Amino acid sequence: ILFVDKGIDRLVFETIVDMERFILEKARAKLLWLSLNYHERENTGEKITKIQRGTDRLLDLFFTVAYDLIPTIFQVLMTLVIILWVNWKIGLIFFAAVPLFLILTYRMNLLLNPWREKVHDYYEEEAAKLTESIINIRSVQSFVQEKREQREYSLIAEKIQHDQKMRNKIFRHWNLVRNIVINLGRLAVLFFGIYLVSQGKLTPGTLVMAVTLTEKSYIGLFRLSRLYDRIQDSSTSVVRLQEVLQQPVEIQNSPHAFEVGKLKGEVEFRGVSYAYGADSQEVLKEINFVVPAGKTLALVGPSGSGKTTIVKLLYRFADIQTGQILIDGRDLKKYDLFSYRRNLAIVLQDSEIFNASIGDNIAYGNPEASQQEIVKAARIANAEEFILKLPEKYRTVVGERGVKLSGGQKQRVGIARAVLIDPRILILDEATSSLDSESEKHIQEAMRLVSQKRTTIIIAHRLSTVRRADLIVVLDQGKVVEMGDHQSLLRKNGLYHRLYSLQMQGELFDFKAIKRTAKVPS
């Protein structure tokens, strides 16, 4: 029996450990597959807490059921059977208290559930606040706001403490009522047993045995009620984990998706409109333009005009409500999502850098790239100059989010990463905004050479960087208000002319200020 028990313990434990791995892998994979809109909407700390607490509590639930709940139920049932066998009348007296006890337990948990939900909300808020503070630690320390962040964190902790105390207060009140019911049941069994002994219908020894068995059953019932409370606590976290796992994946491959090798790179937006939600205002309205393969498109306009949204739709991070996006004449939705995205590369304003070596960061989109290919991409991006000055050159680990690199260096790594995968469509989102003038000049020249063989889309606020674009689309409040090349748009004397004139005046004023403050050697 001991060996059988040992084998069962091992089987249960290994099953639960395997289940933990399965659930964690499924939850993490789910996060990776969920849409960009979901990740922009949900807080990182809250998502991690839902997964971690949910998984921990789910395992706790399995352990509770396997090692506590099932054995306790078995013990209570066996004890009840023996009580009924010893004296069925005492068994009925015992049973009289059980329904009321169960009703009280159920009612108590109904009252506790809202408090459980509130506490879990605060746990997620607490994790979100801590994550936000750590991510923005440079700003926190630069503006000397450590005490403020700590104070806000403490306020959330106080809310958790308050709600935990309120929950415990409700528990203590209802637990007292449950104890009264159980004690009344004990007294009823004892007095009825004494009555039966006095009538000669029960021996004293049988009474002692019956009282002992009912006591064990009541203890078992209390244990079951505590396990039920614990299961309810765990279930709250498990439900939140389930919410993540059941989140719909918004962007789906078509059942008959076309797997593409290398695109030509023609891009057409045909009557495209888009809103971030069903009840939200449209951020893009009837967008129409065509970019021939190998040409350069510049998206220009005030902040919030829809430039970044166009790029998001081009990557198919979201699906449009009306209109069509055509790539090489084929509807974007008909392409296999992953083979399509391998034809695109983007350089963001703030390039996303991983806690890995410079070489690994450059090769992120093409892990099979050779060292020679990585070096070539770095040279094109004007990154090799600073890389060779690092302690371990291409093997230098740059820290979380690239904290060991300057803004300009991170951006050049991002450009090298884009160049390395040889995309058919290259997107530059203010790609040189963090570079000094000399580096920007080198990058602009490199990008001009790289762009000759691929479709390039530039999002820029500095209009001096888009003068060579084949097509400039001017956006305002989600609409295309002007379209053409640099010279034709200047002749129209519209929004583009006004923005360009203002920027040129600003650059001239800056140049004059530099000349006035410069020291002229005697």
MIKE-997764 format. One record per residue (C-alpha): residue number from 0; residue in three letters; chain; x, y, z. Coordinates in nm, 2 decimals. Layout:
REC   resi   resn   chain       c1       c2       c3
REC    NUM    Ala       A        X        Y        Z
...
END
This chain:
REC   resi   resn   chain       c1       c2       c3
REC      0    Ile       A     0.00     0.00     0.00
REC      1    Leu       A     0.28     0.24     0.09
REC      2    Phe       A     0.45     0.18    -0.25
REC      3    Val       A     0.11     0.23    -0.43
REC      4    Asp       A     0.06     0.56    -0.24
REC      5    Lys       A     0.41     0.67    -0.33
REC      6    Gly       A     0.34     0.59    -0.70
REC      7    Ile       A     0.01     0.79    -0.69
REC      8    Asp       A     0.18     1.09    -0.53
REC      9    Arg       A     0.45     1.09    -0.79
REC     10    Leu       A     0.19     1.06    -1.07
REC     11    Val       A    -0.02     1.35    -0.93
REC     12    Phe       A     0.29     1.57    -0.88
REC     13    Glu       A     0.43     1.51    -1.23
REC     14    Thr       A     0.09     1.57    -1.38
REC     15    Ile       A     0.06     1.90    -1.20
REC     16    Val       A     0.41     2.01    -1.30
REC     17    Asp       A     0.35     1.92    -1.66
REC     18    Met       A     0.02     2.11    -1.65
REC     19    Glu       A     0.21     2.42    -1.51
REC     20    Arg       A     0.45     2.42    -1.80
REC     21    Phe       A     0.16     2.37    -2.05
REC     22    Ile       A    -0.05     2.66    -1.91
REC     23    Leu       A     0.25     2.90    -1.89
REC     24    Glu       A     0.36     2.82    -2.24
REC     25    Lys       A     0.00     2.86    -2.37
REC     26    Ala       A    -0.04     3.19    -2.19
REC     27    Arg       A     0.29     3.33    -2.30
REC     28    Ala       A     0.23     3.22    -2.66
REC     29    Lys       A    -0.12     3.38    -2.64
REC     30    Leu       A     0.03     3.71    -2.55
REC     31    Leu       A     0.27     3.69    -2.85
REC     32    Trp       A    -0.02     3.62    -3.09
REC     33    Leu       A    -0.26     3.88    -2.96
REC     34    Ser       A    -0.29     4.20    -3.17
REC     35    Leu       A    -0.09     4.51    -3.12
REC     36    Asn       A    -0.41     4.70    -3.03
REC     37    Tyr       A    -0.46     4.46    -2.73
REC     38    His       A    -0.11     4.53    -2.61
REC     39    Glu       A    -0.14     4.90    -2.65
REC     40    Arg       A    -0.47     4.89    -2.46
REC     41    Glu       A    -0.37     4.66    -2.17
REC     42    Asn       A    -0.10     4.74    -1.91
REC     43    Thr       A     0.21     4.52    -1.91
REC     44    Gly       A     0.22     4.47    -1.53
REC     45    Glu       A    -0.15     4.37    -1.53
REC     46    Lys       A    -0.10     4.12    -1.80
REC     47    Ile       A     0.20     3.96    -1.63
REC     48    Thr       A     0.01     3.95    -1.30
REC     49    Lys       A    -0.29     3.78    -1.45
REC     50    Ile       A    -0.08     3.51    -1.60
REC     51    Gln       A     0.15     3.46    -1.30
REC     52    Arg       A    -0.11     3.47    -1.03
REC     53    Gly       A    -0.36     3.28    -1.24
REC     54    Thr       A    -0.11     3.00    -1.30
REC     55    Asp       A     0.01     2.98    -0.94
REC     56    Arg       A    -0.35     2.97    -0.81
REC     57    Leu       A    -0.45     2.71    -1.07
REC     58    Leu       A    -0.17     2.49    -0.95
REC     59    Asp       A    -0.28     2.55    -0.59
REC     60    Leu       A    -0.63     2.46    -0.70
REC     61    Phe       A    -0.51     2.13    -0.84
REC     62    Phe       A    -0.30     2.05    -0.54
REC     63    Thr       A    -0.59     2.13    -0.31
REC     64    Val       A    -0.83     1.91    -0.51
REC     65    Ala       A    -0.58     1.62    -0.54
REC     66    Tyr       A    -0.43     1.62    -0.19
REC     67    Asp       A    -0.70     1.78     0.03
REC     68    Leu       A    -1.05     1.79    -0.12
REC     69    Ile       A    -1.08     1.44    -0.26
REC     70    Pro       A    -0.94     1.26     0.05
REC     71    Thr       A    -1.15     1.48     0.28
REC     72    Ile       A    -1.47     1.41     0.09
REC     73    Phe       A    -1.39     1.04     0.10
REC     74    Gln       A    -1.32     1.06     0.47
REC     75    Val       A    -1.65     1.24     0.54
REC     76    Leu       A    -1.86     1.01     0.33
REC     77    Met       A    -1.71     0.70     0.49
REC     78    Thr       A    -1.77     0.84     0.84
REC     79    Leu       A    -2.13     0.92     0.75
REC     80    Val       A    -2.18     0.56     0.63
REC     81    Ile       A    -2.04     0.42     0.96
REC     82    Ile       A    -2.26     0.66     1.16
REC     83    Leu       A    -2.57     0.54     0.98
REC     84    Trp       A    -2.46     0.18     1.03
REC     85    Val       A    -2.41     0.24     1.40
REC     86    Asn       A    -2.74     0.42     1.45
REC     87    Trp       A    -2.94     0.56     1.17
REC     88    Lys       A    -3.14     0.79     1.40
REC     89    Ile       A    -2.83     0.97     1.52
REC     90    Gly       A    -2.72     0.98     1.16
REC     91    Leu       A    -3.04     1.17     1.07
REC     92    Ile       A    -2.99     1.42     1.36
REC     93    Phe       A    -2.63     1.48     1.23
REC     94    Phe       A    -2.76     1.53     0.88
REC     95    Ala       A    -3.01     1.80     0.99
REC     96    Ala       A    -2.73     2.05     1.05
REC     97    Val       A    -2.55     1.98     0.72
REC     98    Pro       A    -2.78     2.16     0.47
REC     99    Leu       A    -2.79     2.48     0.68
REC    100    Phe       A    -2.41     2.47     0.72
REC    101    Leu       A    -2.36     2.43     0.34
REC    102    Ile       A    -2.61     2.72     0.27
REC    103    Leu       A    -2.42     2.94     0.51
REC    104    Thr       A    -2.09     2.86     0.34
REC    105    Tyr       A    -2.24     2.93     0.00
REC    106    Arg       A    -2.39     3.26     0.12
REC    107    Met       A    -2.07     3.37     0.29
REC    108    Asn       A    -1.87     3.32    -0.03
REC    109    Leu       A    -2.13     3.51    -0.24
REC    110    Leu       A    -2.06     3.81     0.00
REC    111    Leu       A    -1.68     3.76    -0.02
REC    112    Asn       A    -1.66     3.74    -0.40
REC    113    Pro       A    -1.69     4.11    -0.47
REC    114    Trp       A    -1.41     4.18    -0.21
REC    115    Arg       A    -1.19     3.91    -0.38
REC    116    Glu       A    -1.24     4.08    -0.71
REC    117    Lys       A    -1.15     4.42    -0.56
REC    118    Val       A    -0.83     4.28    -0.40
REC    119    His       A    -0.73     4.12    -0.73
REC    120    Asp       A    -0.79     4.45    -0.91
REC    121    Tyr       A    -0.56     4.62    -0.67
REC    122    Tyr       A    -0.30     4.35    -0.71
REC    123    Glu       A    -0.30     4.41    -1.08
REC    124    Glu       A    -0.29     4.79    -1.03
REC    125    Glu       A     0.00     4.75    -0.79
REC    126    Ala       A     0.19     4.54    -1.04
REC    127    Ala       A     0.11     4.79    -1.32
REC    128    Lys       A     0.23     5.08    -1.11
REC    129    Leu       A     0.56     4.91    -1.02
REC    130    Thr       A     0.62     4.81    -1.38
REC    131    Glu       A     0.56     5.16    -1.50
REC    132    Ser       A     0.79     5.31    -1.24
REC    133    Ile       A     1.07     5.07    -1.33
REC    134    Ile       A     1.03     5.12    -1.71
REC    135    Asn       A     1.04     5.50    -1.66
REC    136    Ile       A     1.30     5.49    -1.38
REC    137    Arg       A     1.52     5.75    -1.56
REC    138    Ser       A     1.24     6.00    -1.55
REC    139    Val       A     1.15     5.91    -1.19
REC    140    Gln       A     1.50     5.97    -1.07
REC    141    Ser       A     1.57     6.27    -1.30
REC    142    Phe       A     1.27     6.46    -1.16
REC    143    Val       A     1.33     6.34    -0.80
REC    144    Gln       A     0.99     6.16    -0.78
REC    145    Glu       A     1.10     5.85    -0.59
REC    146    Lys       A     0.90     5.94    -0.28
REC    147    Arg       A     0.59     6.02    -0.49
REC    148    Glu       A     0.60     5.68    -0.67
REC    149    Gln       A     0.66     5.51    -0.34
REC    150    Arg       A     0.36     5.70    -0.19
REC    151    Glu       A     0.13     5.60    -0.47
REC    152    Tyr       A     0.25     5.24    -0.44
REC    153    Ser       A     0.18     5.25    -0.07
REC    154    Leu       A    -0.17     5.39    -0.13
REC    155    Ile       A    -0.26     5.09    -0.34
REC    156    Ala       A    -0.11     4.86    -0.07
REC    157    Glu       A    -0.33     5.03     0.19
REC    158    Lys       A    -0.64     4.96    -0.03
REC    159    Ile       A    -0.54     4.60    -0.04
REC    160    Gln       A    -0.49     4.59     0.33
REC    161    His       A    -0.83     4.75     0.39
REC    162    Asp       A    -1.02     4.52     0.17
REC    163    Gln       A    -0.84     4.22     0.31
REC    164    Lys       A    -0.95     4.33     0.66
REC    165    Met       A    -1.31     4.38     0.54
REC    166    Arg       A    -1.31     4.04     0.38
REC    167    Asn       A    -1.18     3.88     0.70
REC    168    Lys       A    -1.45     4.07     0.90
REC    169    Ile       A    -1.72     3.92     0.68
REC    170    Phe       A    -1.56     3.58     0.71
REC    171    Arg       A    -1.53     3.59     1.09
REC    172    His       A    -1.90     3.69     1.12
REC    173    Trp       A    -2.03     3.41     0.90
REC    174    Asn       A    -1.79     3.16     1.04
REC    175    Leu       A    -1.93     3.23     1.39
REC    176    Val       A    -2.28     3.15     1.26
REC    177    Arg       A    -2.15     2.83     1.10
REC    178    Asn       A    -1.98     2.74     1.43
REC    179    Ile       A    -2.31     2.79     1.62
REC    180    Val       A    -2.49     2.57     1.37
REC    181    Ile       A    -2.23     2.29     1.41
REC    182    Asn       A    -2.22     2.32     1.79
REC    183    Leu       A    -2.60     2.30     1.80
REC    184    Gly       A    -2.57     1.98     1.58
REC    185    Arg       A    -2.31     1.84     1.82
REC    186    Leu       A    -2.54     1.91     2.12
REC    187    Ala       A    -2.84     1.76     1.94
REC    188    Val       A    -2.65     1.44     1.87
REC    189    Leu       A    -2.52     1.42     2.23
REC    190    Phe       A    -2.86     1.48     2.40
REC    191    Phe       A    -3.04     1.25     2.16
REC    192    Gly       A    -2.78     0.98     2.22
REC    193    Ile       A    -2.81     1.03     2.60
REC    194    Tyr       A    -3.19     0.99     2.56
REC    195    Leu       A    -3.14     0.67     2.37
REC    196    Val       A    -2.91     0.53     2.63
REC    197    Ser       A    -3.16     0.62     2.91
REC    198    Gln       A    -3.43     0.43     2.71
REC    199    Gly       A    -3.20     0.13     2.68
REC    200    Lys       A    -3.19     0.16     2.30
REC    201    Leu       A    -2.82     0.24     2.28
REC    202    Thr       A    -2.52     0.13     2.48
REC    203    Pro       A    -2.28     0.39     2.63
REC    204    Gly       A    -2.00     0.25     2.43
REC    205    Thr       A    -2.20     0.29     2.10
REC    206    Leu       A    -2.29     0.65     2.21
REC    207    Val       A    -1.92     0.73     2.25
REC    208    Met       A    -1.84     0.58     1.92
REC    209    Ala       A    -2.13     0.77     1.75
REC    210    Val       A    -2.03     1.11     1.91
REC    211    Thr       A    -1.67     1.05     1.81
REC    212    Leu       A    -1.77     0.97     1.45
REC    213    Thr       A    -2.00     1.28     1.42
REC    214    Glu       A    -1.72     1.49     1.56
REC    215    Lys       A    -1.49     1.37     1.29
REC    216    Ser       A    -1.76     1.43     1.03
REC    217    Tyr       A    -1.81     1.79     1.15
REC    218    Ile       A    -1.44     1.85     1.15
REC    219    Gly       A    -1.43     1.71     0.80
REC    220    Leu       A    -1.72     1.94     0.70
REC    221    Phe       A    -1.53     2.24     0.84
REC    222    Arg       A    -1.23     2.14     0.65
REC    223    Leu       A    -1.43     2.11     0.33
REC    224    Ser       A    -1.58     2.46     0.38
REC    225    Arg       A    -1.23     2.60     0.43
REC    226    Leu       A    -1.12     2.42     0.11
REC    227    Tyr       A    -1.42     2.57    -0.07
REC    228    Asp       A    -1.32     2.91     0.05
REC    229    Arg       A    -0.97     2.85    -0.08
REC    230    Ile       A    -1.10     2.72    -0.41
REC    231    Gln       A    -1.31     3.04    -0.45
REC    232    Asp       A    -1.00     3.25    -0.38
REC    233    Ser       A    -0.80     3.06    -0.64
REC    234    Ser       A    -1.09     3.07    -0.89
REC    235    Thr       A    -1.09     3.45    -0.90
REC    236    Ser       A    -0.73     3.45    -1.03
REC    237    Val       A    -0.80     3.15    -1.26
REC    238    Val       A    -1.09     3.34    -1.42
REC    239    Arg       A    -0.86     3.63    -1.50
REC    240    Leu       A    -0.60     3.40    -1.65
REC    241    Gln       A    -0.89     3.25    -1.86
REC    242    Glu       A    -0.98     3.60    -1.98
REC    243    Val       A    -0.63     3.63    -2.13
REC    244    Leu       A    -0.64     3.28    -2.28
REC    245    Gln       A    -0.98     3.35    -2.43
REC    246    Gln       A    -0.89     3.69    -2.58
REC    247    Pro       A    -0.98     3.67    -2.95
REC    248    Val       A    -0.68     3.69    -3.19
REC    249    Glu       A    -0.81     3.98    -3.41
REC    250    Ile       A    -0.57     3.94    -3.70
REC    251    Gln       A    -0.63     3.60    -3.86
REC    252    Asn       A    -0.48     3.43    -4.17
REC    253    Ser       A    -0.73     3.36    -4.45
REC    254    Pro       A    -0.80     2.98    -4.48
REC    255    His       A    -0.66     3.00    -4.83
REC    256    Ala       A    -0.39     3.26    -4.76
REC    257    Phe       A    -0.14     3.31    -5.04
REC    258    Glu       A     0.22     3.25    -4.93
REC    259    Val       A     0.45     3.49    -5.09
REC    260    Gly       A     0.82     3.47    -5.15
REC    261    Lys       A     0.95     3.81    -5.26
REC    262    Leu       A     0.71     4.10    -5.33
REC    263    Lys       A     0.77     4.36    -5.59
REC    264    Gly       A     0.65     4.62    -5.35
REC    265    Glu       A     0.36     4.81    -5.51
REC    266    Val       A     0.14     4.96    -5.24
REC    267    Glu       A    -0.21     5.09    -5.30
REC    268    Phe       A    -0.46     5.23    -5.05
REC    269    Arg       A    -0.81     5.23    -5.21
REC    270    Gly       A    -1.08     5.41    -5.01
REC    271    Val       A    -0.94     5.31    -4.68
REC    272    Ser       A    -1.11     5.42    -4.36
REC    273    Tyr       A    -1.03     5.31    -4.01
REC    274    Ala       A    -1.14     5.36    -3.65
REC    275    Tyr       A    -0.99     5.21    -3.34
REC    276    Gly       A    -1.33     5.09    -3.21
REC    277    Ala       A    -1.69     5.04    -3.32
REC    278    Asp       A    -1.79     5.36    -3.14
REC    279    Ser       A    -1.48     5.56    -3.20
REC    280    Gln       A    -1.43     5.84    -3.45
REC    281    Glu       A    -1.25     5.75    -3.77
REC    282    Val       A    -0.88     5.83    -3.77
REC    283    Leu       A    -0.85     5.76    -4.14
REC    284    Lys       A    -1.11     5.87    -4.39
REC    285    Glu       A    -1.12     5.76    -4.76
REC    286    Ile       A    -0.74     5.73    -4.80
REC    287    Asn       A    -0.64     5.68    -5.17
REC    288    Phe       A    -0.28     5.66    -5.31
REC    289    Val       A    -0.06     5.44    -5.51
REC    290    Val       A     0.31     5.38    -5.46
REC    291    Pro       A     0.48     5.20    -5.76
REC    292    Ala       A     0.73     4.93    -5.66
REC    293    Gly       A     1.07     5.07    -5.59
REC    294    Lys       A     0.95     5.43    -5.53
REC    295    Thr       A     0.96     5.64    -5.22
REC    296    Leu       A     0.65     5.77    -5.05
REC    297    Ala       A     0.66     6.04    -4.78
REC    298    Leu       A     0.37     6.08    -4.53
REC    299    Val       A     0.35     6.43    -4.40
REC    300    Gly       A     0.12     6.61    -4.17
REC    301    Pro       A     0.06     6.75    -3.82
REC    302    Ser       A     0.07     6.51    -3.52
REC    303    Gly       A    -0.24     6.30    -3.50
REC    304    Ser       A    -0.32     6.32    -3.87
REC    305    Gly       A    -0.30     5.94    -3.93
REC    306    Lys       A     0.06     5.88    -4.05
REC    307    Thr       A     0.15     5.61    -3.80
REC    308    Thr       A    -0.20     5.45    -3.84
REC    309    Ile       A    -0.13     5.40    -4.21
REC    310    Val       A     0.19     5.21    -4.13
REC    311    Lys       A     0.00     5.00    -3.87
REC    312    Leu       A    -0.25     4.90    -4.14
REC    313    Leu       A     0.02     4.83    -4.39
REC    314    Tyr       A     0.18     4.59    -4.15
REC    315    Arg       A    -0.17     4.45    -4.09
REC    316    Phe       A    -0.15     4.51    -3.71
REC    317    Ala       A    -0.51     4.60    -3.75
REC    318    Asp       A    -0.78     4.53    -4.02
REC    319    Ile       A    -0.96     4.82    -4.19
REC    320    Gln       A    -1.33     4.87    -4.17
REC    321    Thr       A    -1.38     4.99    -4.53
REC    322    Gly       A    -1.18     5.00    -4.85
REC    323    Gln       A    -0.89     4.79    -4.96
REC    324    Ile       A    -0.51     4.77    -4.92
REC    325    Leu       A    -0.35     4.62    -5.23
REC    326    Ile       A     0.00     4.49    -5.24
REC    327    Asp       A     0.12     4.40    -5.59
REC    328    Gly       A    -0.25     4.42    -5.69
REC    329    Arg       A    -0.36     4.16    -5.44
REC    330    Asp       A    -0.58     4.23    -5.13
REC    331    Leu       A    -0.35     4.24    -4.82
REC    332    Lys       A    -0.59     4.01    -4.63
REC    333    Lys       A    -0.53     3.73    -4.89
REC    334    Tyr       A    -0.16     3.71    -4.82
REC    335    Asp       A    -0.02     3.47    -4.56
REC    336    Leu       A     0.05     3.71    -4.27
REC    337    Phe       A     0.39     3.58    -4.18
REC    338    Ser       A     0.54     3.55    -4.53
REC    339    Tyr       A     0.40     3.89    -4.61
REC    340    Arg       A     0.56     4.06    -4.30
REC    341    Arg       A     0.90     3.91    -4.39
REC    342    Asn       A     0.89     4.14    -4.69
REC    343    Leu       A     0.87     4.45    -4.46
REC    344    Ala       A     1.10     4.62    -4.22
REC    345    Ile       A     1.05     4.92    -4.01
REC    346    Val       A     1.28     5.17    -3.83
REC    347    Leu       A     1.10     5.33    -3.54
REC    348    Gln       A     1.16     5.67    -3.38
REC    349    Asp       A     1.28     5.49    -3.07
REC    350    Ser       A     1.43     5.16    -3.19
REC    351    Glu       A     1.33     4.86    -2.97
REC    352    Ile       A     1.65     4.70    -2.85
REC    353    Phe       A     1.67     4.36    -2.67
REC    354    Asn       A     1.90     4.27    -2.38
REC    355    Ala       A     2.14     4.09    -2.61
REC    356    Ser       A     2.46     4.16    -2.80
REC    357    Ile       A     2.48     4.42    -3.07
REC    358    Gly       A     2.52     4.15    -3.33
REC    359    Asp       A     2.21     3.96    -3.21
REC    360    Asn       A     2.01     4.28    -3.21
REC    361    Ile       A     2.11     4.35    -3.57
REC    362    Ala       A     2.03     3.99    -3.67
REC    363    Tyr       A     1.70     3.98    -3.48
REC    364    Gly       A     1.49     3.96    -3.80
REC    365    Asn       A     1.73     3.72    -3.96
REC    366    Pro       A     1.89     3.49    -3.70
REC    367    Glu       A     2.07     3.29    -3.96
REC    368    Ala       A     2.27     3.58    -4.10
REC    369    Ser       A     2.64     3.54    -4.11
REC    370    Gln       A     2.89     3.77    -3.93
REC    371    Gln       A     2.99     3.92    -4.27
REC    372    Glu       A     2.62     4.01    -4.34
REC    373    Ile       A     2.58     4.17    -4.00
REC    374    Val       A     2.89     4.38    -4.04
REC    375    Lys       A     2.78     4.49    -4.39
REC    376    Ala       A     2.44     4.60    -4.26
REC    377    Ala       A     2.61     4.79    -3.97
REC    378    Arg       A     2.84     4.97    -4.22
REC    379    Ile       A     2.54     5.08    -4.43
REC    380    Ala       A     2.37     5.21    -4.12
REC    381    Asn       A     2.68     5.40    -4.02
REC    382    Ala       A     2.69     5.19    -3.69
REC    383    Glu       A     3.02     5.02    -3.72
REC    384    Glu       A     3.21     5.33    -3.61
REC    385    Phe       A     3.07     5.32    -3.26
REC    386    Ile       A     3.04     4.94    -3.25
REC    387    Leu       A     3.42     4.89    -3.29
REC    388    Lys       A     3.48     5.12    -3.00
REC    389    Leu       A     3.27     4.90    -2.76
REC    390    Pro       A     3.46     4.67    -2.52
REC    391    Glu       A     3.35     4.35    -2.70
REC    392    Lys       A     3.25     4.51    -3.03
REC    393    Tyr       A     2.96     4.31    -3.19
REC    394    Arg       A     2.94     4.08    -2.89
REC    395    Thr       A     2.88     4.37    -2.65
REC    396    Val       A     2.55     4.31    -2.45
REC    397    Val       A     2.36     4.64    -2.46
REC    398    Gly       A     2.13     4.59    -2.15
REC    399    Glu       A     1.76     4.60    -2.12
REC    400    Arg       A     1.60     4.82    -2.38
REC    401    Gly       A     1.95     4.91    -2.49
REC    402    Val       A     2.03     5.13    -2.19
REC    403    Lys       A     2.40     5.12    -2.26
REC    404    Leu       A     2.35     5.29    -2.60
REC    405    Ser       A     2.26     5.65    -2.68
REC    406    Gly       A     1.95     5.73    -2.87
REC    407    Gly       A     2.13     5.77    -3.20
REC    408    Gln       A     2.32     5.45    -3.15
REC    409    Lys       A     2.00     5.26    -3.09
REC    410    Gln       A     1.85     5.40    -3.40
REC    411    Arg       A     2.15     5.30    -3.61
REC    412    Val       A     2.12     4.95    -3.48
REC    413    Gly       A     1.75     4.96    -3.58
REC    414    Ile       A     1.84     5.07    -3.93
REC    415    Ala       A     2.10     4.80    -3.96
REC    416    Arg       A     1.84     4.54    -3.84
REC    417    Ala       A     1.61     4.66    -4.12
REC    418    Val       A     1.88     4.66    -4.39
REC    419    Leu       A     1.99     4.30    -4.30
REC    420    Ile       A     1.66     4.14    -4.38
REC    421    Asp       A     1.66     4.30    -4.73
REC    422    Pro       A     1.29     4.41    -4.72
REC    423    Arg       A     1.09     4.49    -5.03
REC    424    Ile       A     0.90     4.76    -4.84
REC    425    Leu       A     1.11     4.97    -4.60
REC    426    Ile       A     0.94     5.20    -4.35
REC    427    Leu       A     1.13     5.48    -4.19
REC    428    Asp       A     0.94     5.64    -3.90
REC    429    Glu       A     1.15     5.96    -3.83
REC    430    Ala       A     1.44     5.73    -3.88
REC    431    Thr       A     1.71     6.00    -3.83
REC    432    Ser       A     1.54     6.21    -3.57
REC    433    Ser       A     1.78     6.11    -3.30
REC    434    Leu       A     2.11     6.15    -3.49
REC    435    Asp       A     2.35     6.44    -3.50
REC    436    Ser       A     2.39     6.63    -3.82
REC    437    Glu       A     2.69     6.44    -3.95
REC    438    Ser       A     2.55     6.10    -3.87
REC    439    Glu       A     2.22     6.20    -4.03
REC    440    Lys       A     2.40     6.30    -4.35
REC    441    His       A     2.56     5.96    -4.37
REC    442    Ile       A     2.24     5.78    -4.29
REC    443    Gln       A     2.04     5.98    -4.54
REC    444    Glu       A     2.29     5.89    -4.81
REC    445    Ala       A     2.30     5.52    -4.71
REC    446    Met       A     1.92     5.51    -4.70
REC    447    Arg       A     1.90     5.68    -5.04
REC    448    Leu       A     2.12     5.40    -5.18
REC    449    Val       A     1.93     5.13    -5.00
REC    450    Ser       A     1.59     5.27    -5.11
REC    451    Gln       A     1.68     5.25    -5.48
REC    452    Lys       A     1.58     4.88    -5.50
REC    453    Arg       A     1.28     4.88    -5.28
REC    454    Thr       A     0.96     5.06    -5.19
REC    455    Thr       A     1.03     5.31    -4.91
REC    456    Ile       A     0.77     5.48    -4.69
REC    457    Ile       A     0.90     5.77    -4.48
REC    458    Ile       A     0.71     5.93    -4.19
REC    459    Ala       A     0.87     6.26    -4.12
REC    460    His       A     0.80     6.59    -3.94
REC    461    Arg       A     1.11     6.75    -4.08
REC    462    Leu       A     1.02     6.82    -4.44
REC    463    Ser       A     1.38     6.87    -4.54
REC    464    Thr       A     1.42     6.49    -4.53
REC    465    Val       A     1.15     6.42    -4.78
REC    466    Arg       A     1.23     6.65    -5.07
REC    467    Arg       A     1.36     6.36    -5.28
REC    468    Ala       A     1.04     6.15    -5.23
REC    469    Asp       A     0.87     6.04    -5.55
REC    470    Leu       A     0.53     6.10    -5.39
REC    471    Ile       A     0.44     6.31    -5.09
REC    472    Val       A     0.10     6.25    -4.93
REC    473    Val       A    -0.01     6.53    -4.70
REC    474    Leu       A    -0.25     6.43    -4.42
REC    475    Asp       A    -0.47     6.64    -4.20
REC    476    Gln       A    -0.73     6.50    -3.95
REC    477    Gly       A    -0.72     6.16    -4.12
REC    478    Lys       A    -0.78     6.28    -4.47
REC    479    Val       A    -0.55     6.32    -4.77
REC    480    Val       A    -0.55     6.70    -4.84
REC    481    Glu       A    -0.26     6.72    -5.09
REC    482    Met       A    -0.06     6.48    -5.30
REC    483    Gly       A     0.24     6.52    -5.53
REC    484    Asp       A     0.61     6.57    -5.54
REC    485    His       A     0.80     6.84    -5.35
REC    486    Gln       A     0.80     7.11    -5.62
REC    487    Ser       A     0.44     7.06    -5.72
REC    488    Leu       A     0.32     7.08    -5.36
REC    489    Leu       A     0.51     7.40    -5.31
REC    490    Arg       A     0.34     7.55    -5.61
REC    491    Lys       A     0.00     7.46    -5.47
REC    492    Asn       A     0.06     7.70    -5.18
REC    493    Gly       A    -0.14     7.48    -4.94
REC    494    Leu       A    -0.07     7.30    -4.61
REC    495    Tyr       A     0.26     7.15    -4.73
REC    496    His       A     0.39     7.49    -4.84
REC    497    Arg       A     0.29     7.64    -4.51
REC    498    Leu       A     0.45     7.36    -4.30
REC    499    Tyr       A     0.77     7.37    -4.52
REC    500    Ser       A     0.80     7.75    -4.49
REC    501    Leu       A     0.76     7.74    -4.12
REC    502    Gln       A     1.03     7.47    -4.08
REC    503    Met       A     1.27     7.64    -4.31
REC    504    Gln       A     1.23     7.97    -4.12
REC    505    Gly       A     1.29     7.78    -3.79
REC    506    Glu       A     1.61     7.62    -3.93
REC    507    Leu       A     1.73     7.96    -4.05
REC    508    Phe       A     1.67     8.12    -3.71
REC    509    Asp       A     1.86     7.84    -3.54
REC    510    Phe       A     2.15     7.88    -3.79
REC    511    Lys       A     2.16     8.26    -3.72
REC    512    Ala       A     2.16     8.20    -3.34
REC    513    Ile       A     2.45     7.96    -3.38
REC    514    Lys       A     2.65     8.22    -3.58
REC    515    Arg       A     2.58     8.49    -3.32
REC    516    Thr       A     2.69     8.27    -3.03
REC    517    Ala       A     2.99     8.12    -3.20
REC    518    Lys       A     3.33     8.24    -3.10
REC    519    Val       A     3.53     8.38    -3.39
REC    520    Pro       A     3.91     8.32    -3.34
REC    521    Ser       A     4.11     8.64    -3.36
END
